[in-house]
Amino acid sequence: MITANYFDGKSGLGRAVNLVLAHGSLHLTGAKLDRHVHLRHIQLSETFAHAPYVLNFDDGARCEVHAAQDKKALLAMLQHQPSLVQKLQRRWQGALAAVVVMVAMFALLRSWGVPWLSEKISHEVPLAMEQKLGQQSFKALEQNLFKPSTTSTEQQAQVAQVFQSVLPSQLRMPVQVKIRQADAVGPNAFALPDGSIVLTDAMLKYLSDGNSELNPVQREYLAAIFAHELGHLQQRHSLKNIIASSLFGAVSWSLLGDFSSVAAGAPVLLLQMEYSRDMETEADDYAWNLLKEKGIAPQRITELFAHMEKTQSRKMSSQVPQWMRNSADYLSTHPAYAERIAHLQQKMAVKN
């Protein structure tokens, strides 16, 4: 006879019962309870050494067996045989093998599976849907992050001229530049799926050194920024990024289940960042070719990166230790400036 706690599935109140197996049915007896349940209507949950064994009934009721001797007797009574997975996870060798397989699967998906799927799926998404997604994103940013631009009308006109001068002959969708004040993101520019390229006041101030007009070299730096963001738009990077995030999340959930939301989220974050770094490199290559086509020195990109790296290093050096700066480079969605400069310089050397 096995002692257990019975829960009827309708209330949280449990009652003590005794379990006896007879003629293929489990007989439960206790205070105001006398019940027979055929074994085909009962399922034993996965067993753990330091947790109660749980019998689940088809009608939502359950029994919990706590005592060690009762748990052993229950397994014997049900003639329970652990599955292969249960046997493996009770051995450290099996657990280690599972971790190795999981890491290998993530590596394979990172380097081939998810990028390939994202590429294929993105081409099946209608342009109208992509534009609607971008419009919704911009609306949310307007409500939570952006403020009206304080850039002068004259400088905004310069920005529009530079933007028009760098537009490629073939565009996948209509594009436009929007200038906004966004203190939270600082000097920045980014593209949205609807064809919007957002340029912050802080970026214009950074490029112009605070002057009211951009000189010819500063205009070419701005053209390099626009060319980079146009690369993101032309290659549908925003959409692919969203698709990749969804795929990575689905894979992480399927492999890690509900073990921990943090554990499941961390590999998604790191893998997705790695994929975004590849996109940045693709956009750099696109910008290089576009600037060359428009008669603008493509090395303006590397000059701009070098200047931004110097400014960033000077700003960070007194506030952040070196080991943290190294970690920030690794975790950034944008590759380190030095890495991007080296890539483009190699590209220039090959072309020459």
N, C-alpha and C positions, 0 to 999 in steps of 0.2 A: 504494500500500500504506500502511495506517495502523497505527501502533503503539498498543497499548492494554494495560491490565492486566486480566486475567480472574480473576473470583472465581466459584467453583462454587456458592456459596450454602450449602455445608456446613461450610466452615472459613473462617477469616479470612485464609488464606494466598493471596496473589495470584501470578499468573504472567504473564510477558510474552508477548503474542501479536501476530500480524499479522492485519489484517482486510482481506478482499477481497470485493467484491460480484460475484456471478455468477449469472445465470439466476434472479433474484428471491430468492436466498438469500445469507446472509452466511457466508463461509468463514473460520473461525478456525484458525490454525496456530501451534504453539509447542511447547515441550518437553512431550512425552507428550500432546499435544492435537491432534486433527484433527477439527474439528466443522463441520457445515453446519446453519444455522438459517434457516428461511424468514422473510422479513420480517414476515409476519403474526403471528409469535410473538415479535416484538421491539418494545419501546416505548422511545422516546427521552424521557427526563425533560426537564423544563423546563430550558432552557439559560441559563447565566449567564456573563458575560464572564470573570470571574476564578475560576471553579470548573470542575472537570472535567466533561465531558459524560458522561452515564451512559446506557448501553443496558441495559434490563432484559429478561430472558428469562422466558418463561412458567414455566419450572421453578425459578425463584428465583435463577438465575445472573445475573451482570451483567458488563459491561465498562466500564472508565473510560478516557476519552481525555483526556490532559493537555496535550500540546503544542499551541500555538496553530495551527500549520500543519495538524496532524492533525485538530483540531476543525473547522477550515474545510473540510478535505477530506471529513470525515464528513458534514457538512451537504450538501455538493455531491453526494456519493455517494448519500445517501438522498433527495435532492431535497426536503429539508425546507423547509417554509414556515412561519414563525412565525404563531401565531394572532393575532387582532385584539387580544386582551388583552395578549399579549406585546409587540406593537408599541406599544401605548399606554403600557405601564409603562416602556418605554425612553425615553419623552419626558417631560420635566418637566411639560408641559402636560397630558398624560394622567394622570400621577400626581396633579397638583393637582385635576383634575376628579374623580378617584376619591375623594379626600379630601372634597371639597365634597359629593359625592353621599352619602358615608357619614355625614357630619355631619348632612346634611338628613334622612337616614333615622332617625338617633338622635333628632333633634328631634321628628320626626313620631311616633315610637314613644313617646317620653316624654310628649308632650302629649295623645296620643289612643290610640294602638294598645294599649300594654300596660295602661294603666288600664281601658280598655274590655274587653279580654280577661280581665283579672283579675276584674273585676266579674261577667262572664258565667260564668266557670269556677267562681268561689266559690259561686255559687248551685246548682251541680250537685254539690258535695261534700256527702255525707251528714253530718248533725250528729254521728253516732257517730264518724266518722273525724276530724272536727275536734276532738272532745273527747279522743280517744285521742292526737292530736298534742299537745294541751295537757298531758295527763297525763305524757307522755314528756318533754316540755320541763321541766315542774316537777320531775320526778324527777332529771333531769340537774342542774338548778340546786341541788336539795337536796344532791346529792353533791359539787358543786364550788364553790358560791358561798354558799349559805345556812347560817346557824347558828340554833339555837333562839333565839326572841325573849327579851330580858331585860326587856321592858315589863311593868309590874305588872299583876296580874289586874284591878284596878280600872280602869286605863286601857284595857285590852283590852275590858272591858265597855262603856266609853264608845264605843270605836270601833265595836263591834257595834251599839250603839243608833243612832249616826249613819248607819251603813251601811243599816240597816233603814229609817230615815226618808227616805232619798233614792231607794230602789228604785222604778223605774217600775211602772205597773200591768200592763204587758205586757212580759214578758221572753222573749227568744228561746231561752234555755237557763237552767238553774239556775246561780246565781252564789253565790260565797262570798268572804269576805275572809280573807287569811292574812297574819299579821304575822311577819316574819323579821328577823333580824340579818344585814345584808349590807354589811360595811364597804367592799367594793370599789366599790359603786354609790352610797354615801352617801344623802342624803335623796332618796327616790325612791318611785314607785309605778308599777306596770305591770300590764297585763292579759294573761292567757294564753288560748289558744283554748278551753280546757276550762271557762271561766267563772270562773277564779280571778283575784282581784285581789290582788296582793302589795303590802303596805305595809311599808316598812322601819322599823326602830327609829329610825334617824336622822331620817326624815321626821316621826315623831311627836315626837321631841325638838325638832326645828326648829319645829313648829307650836305646841307647848306652852311654848316657851322654857325647857324643862328642868323645868317644874313637874309635879306628879303628876296634875293634872287639866287638862282642856281647858275654857277659859271659853266662853261662848256664841258669841263671834265666832270663836274658834279652831275650834269645832265646825262652824261654817258654812264655814270654809276647808277643813276635812277633807271636808265634804259636796261642795264644789266639786271636790276631787280625785277623789272617788268618782264623781261625775257624769261627769267627763271620761273616766275609765277605762271606765265603763259605755257611753259613746259608742263607744269602740273595740270593745267586745264586741258591742254591738247591730248595728254596721255591719260586723262580721266583718273588721276591719282586720288582725288578726294573720294570718288565712288569706290575705287578699288580698296582704299583704306577702310571704308565702312564695311565692305564685304569681308575683307580679311579679318577685321575685328570680330565680326559675327562668327566666322568660321573657326577662328582660334578659340572663341568662347565656347562654341559647341564641342570642339575637340577636347578642351580642358575639362568641361563638365562630364563628358562621356568617360574620360580616363580617371578623373579624380572624384567624380560623384559629389556627394555632399560632405566629404571629409572635412573641408574647411573652405569657406569662401575666400579667405586670404590665400591659402595654398593654391586654390584654383585660379585666383586672379593674378598672382605674381607671374607665373610663366606666360600668361596671356599678355601682360604688360610688356615684359621683356622681349618676347618674340615679336610683338607688334611694333615695338620701337625699332628692332632690327630691320623689319620690312620697310618702315618709313625712311630709314637711312638710305636704303637702296633707291627709293623714290627720289630722294634729294639728289643723289648722284645722277640719276636719269635726267632730272630737271636742269642740273648744271650743264650736262652735255647738250641738251636742247638749246639752252640759252647761249652757249658758246657758238653753236652753228647759226643761230638766228642773228646774233650780233654781227657775225662775219658776213652773213648775207646782206645785212643792212648797212654795211660799210663802217661799222663801229668796231674799234679794236676789242677783240674778245677778251684780251688779258685784263680789261677793266674789271672783270669778275674776280680774278685773283687779287688784283690791287685792292678791291673793296673788301674781300675776305681778310687780306693781310691787315688792313686798317682796322677792321672790326675786331679781329683777334687781338691786336695790340691794345685797343681801347678796352676790350673785355678783360684782358689779363691785368691791365693796370687797375681797373675798377675792382677786380676780385682779389688781387694779391694781398691787399691789406686787411681783407675781411675773411677770406676762406683759406684754410690750409691746403697744401699741395695735393695731399691724398684725396681730399674731397673734390678738388677741381678735376683730378683724373677720373674719379667716379662719375662726376657730372658729364664729362665727355662721353663716357661709355653709355650712360643712360639717356643722353639727349637723343631726340628724334632726328636732329640734324647731325651729321658727322662733324667731328672737330674741324675747325677752319683749316688747320695745317693739313689735315687729311684731304680736304677738298681741293686745296691749292696744289698739293702734290699730284693729285689725279689730273687736274686740268693742265698743269705744266707738262705732265707726261703726254697728254693728248696733243699739246702744242708741239712737243718735240717730235712726235710721230708724224704729224702733218707736215712739219718742215723737213 
